Structures are given as C-alpha cells and as structure tokens.
Amino acid sequence: MKVVAAYMLAVMGGNASPSADDVKKILGSVGAEADDIKIELLLSQLKGKDITELVASGREKLASVPTGGSAAVAAPAAGTTAAAPSPAEEKKEEKVEEEEEEDDFIDNLFGKDD
C-alpha cells in the first residue's frame, strides 16, 4: 500500500508517469523501505494507463460493494448520558470476539460450514 501511496503522491505532484526512482525517493523521504519487486510490479501494471481513469473505475466498483450496518448505533438524546461499560466488561467482550474470529478462521481454513 505504501508503494501505491508514494506513486499517487508523485502523480498528484505533477509527475504523470513516475519512475521507480521517483517512488523510492518519496518512500525514502519518510523513512520507509522501498521494495523493488513491489515497485516494479506496480509500474508494470500501470504502464500506459491513466491513473485518473483507474481511480474513477475503482470508485464505481466500490460503490456497488455492500458495507453493512447502517445507523445501528444511535447517539444518546440531548441531556442524557450513556453509562460506559466497566473495564472488566470490555475485556470480557474482547475475549468473546477474539474467540469467535479464531473459530471463523479455523472453520474457513478447513472448509467447515456453519
């Protein structure tokens, strides 16, 4: 992702077709390591393509992706305060969620259905 971000920064800075050195220079300026393989892969995939068209196409694709959950959590009414859960309750909830995620991962890994 940092390689893509560096490439986009170069484009936004006025360089319509950044080179590997341009991307490396941007990454180096913030102390990030430059992975030559990832940079070359990105440049080869973007060669001859208009980045603004790619971004527009990506936005269209993302618009059709369901994001789930609408306004499920409502803000408390004016003048009222919501009680915050105790630290013990928060830890208990975190542990339950982690166990469920691990179970889902293991089930998916071995092809088990719910």
Secondary structure, DSSP 8 states (H G I E B T S, - for coil): -HHHHHHHHHHHTT-SS--HHHHHHHHHHTT----HHHHHHHHHHHTT--HHHHHHHHHHHHHTS-----S-S----TT-------HHHHHHHHHHHHHHHHHHHHHHHTT---
